[in-house]
Amino acid sequence: MNTRKIASILLCVAALVVIAFTIYKLNIGKQVGLNEVISISTLVMMYFSTITWGSKHNKDGILQEEELGQRITEKSSKIGYLILVVLILGAVALDELINNNVNVFLLALLGLSMILLPMIEFLYSRKYR
């Protein structure tokens, strides 16, 4: 087995262990905090990164530095951004339905998320003018 497969298996097992521990904490009535959320997110992020990208040393898969890798990163970033904006909009709508008022921080986050991509595109385009 190559190092990429070993790393992906280890990351998957680690993520499952942290998820299982978090579920256990919820079942016994303990509060789940920032540590659990960040740990799960980091491990899942590393897992997907490991199974997506190859390495120059092993020559296995798409390299992130290649043109195809850059295109994949560009497209997936834009899709991920749009999904995140829709999820934030959904959170604002659910907050309004459940609490009958809107959380100011969620609303500010929605506003920032909506202007972030066009603003970055504008600033980045200035580089080529």
C-alpha positions in Angstrom: 0.0 0.0 0.0 1.2 3.5 -0.8 1.5 6.3 1.7 -1.6 8.1 0.3 -3.8 5.0 1.0 -2.4 4.5 4.5 -2.8 8.2 5.4 -6.4 8.2 4.1 -7.3 5.1 6.2 -5.7 6.6 9.3 -7.5 9.9 8.8 -10.8 8.1 8.2 -10.4 6.0 11.4 -9.4 9.1 13.4 -12.5 11.0 12.1 -14.8 8.1 13.0 -13.3 7.9 16.5 -13.8 11.6 17.1 -17.3 11.4 15.7 -18.1 8.4 17.9 -16.7 10.1 21.0 -18.8 13.2 20.2 -22.0 11.1 19.8 -21.1 9.4 23.1 -20.8 12.8 24.8 -24.2 13.9 23.5 -25.8 10.6 24.7 -24.5 11.0 28.2 -25.6 14.6 28.3 -22.3 16.4 28.1 -22.0 19.6 26.1 -20.3 19.4 22.7 -18.0 22.4 22.2 -15.7 24.0 19.7 -12.9 21.4 20.2 -15.1 18.6 18.8 -16.4 20.6 15.9 -12.9 21.8 14.9 -11.4 18.3 15.3 -14.0 16.6 13.2 -13.9 19.3 10.5 -10.1 19.2 10.4 -9.9 15.4 10.1 -12.6 15.2 7.4 -10.9 18.1 5.5 -7.6 16.3 5.6 -9.2 13.0 4.6 -10.8 14.5 1.5 -7.6 16.4 0.6 -5.6 13.2 0.9 -7.9 11.1 -1.3 -8.2 14.0 -3.9 -4.6 15.0 -4.6 -1.6 12.9 -5.6 2.0 13.4 -4.9 5.0 14.2 -7.1 7.0 11.6 -5.3 4.6 8.7 -5.9 3.2 10.0 -9.2 -0.3 8.9 -8.2 -3.2 11.0 -9.2 -3.8 14.6 -10.0 -1.3 17.2 -8.6 -2.7 20.4 -7.2 0.0 22.4 -9.0 -1.0 21.1 -12.4 -3.4 23.0 -14.6 -6.2 20.4 -14.1 -5.6 20.6 -10.3 -5.9 24.4 -10.4 -9.1 24.2 -12.5 -10.6 21.6 -10.0 -9.7 23.9 -7.1 -11.2 27.0 -8.8 -14.5 25.3 -9.7 -14.9 23.5 -6.4 -14.2 26.8 -4.5 -16.9 28.6 -6.3 -19.4 25.8 -5.9 -18.5 25.5 -2.2 -18.9 29.3 -1.7 -22.4 29.2 -3.3 -23.4 26.2 -1.1 -22.2 28.1 2.0 -24.2 31.2 1.1 -27.3 29.1 0.6 -26.7 27.3 4.0 -26.2 30.6 5.8 -29.5 31.9 4.2 -31.2 28.7 5.4 -29.8 29.2 8.9 -31.1 32.8 8.9 -34.6 31.6 7.7 -34.7 28.8 10.3 -33.6 31.2 13.1 -36.5 33.5 12.0 -39.0 30.7 12.0 -37.9 29.1 15.3 -37.1 32.3 17.4 -39.3 34.8 15.7 -36.4 37.2 15.3 -33.2 37.3 13.4 -29.8 36.9 14.9 -27.8 40.0 14.0 -24.5 38.0 13.7 -26.1 35.5 11.4 -27.5 38.3 9.3 -24.1 40.1 9.2 -22.5 36.8 8.2 -25.0 36.4 5.4 -24.4 39.9 4.1 -20.6 39.4 4.2 -20.9 36.1 2.4 -22.9 37.6 -0.3 -20.4 40.4 -1.1 -17.2 38.4 -0.5 -16.9 36.7 -3.9 -17.7 39.8 -6.0 -15.4 41.9 -3.9 -12.5 39.4 -4.2 -13.1 39.1 -7.9 -12.9 42.9 -8.3 -9.7 43.2 -6.3 -8.1 40.3 -8.1 -9.1 41.7 -11.5 -7.4 45.0 -10.6 -4.1 43.0 -10.6 -4.5 42.4 -14.3 -5.4 46.0 -15.4 
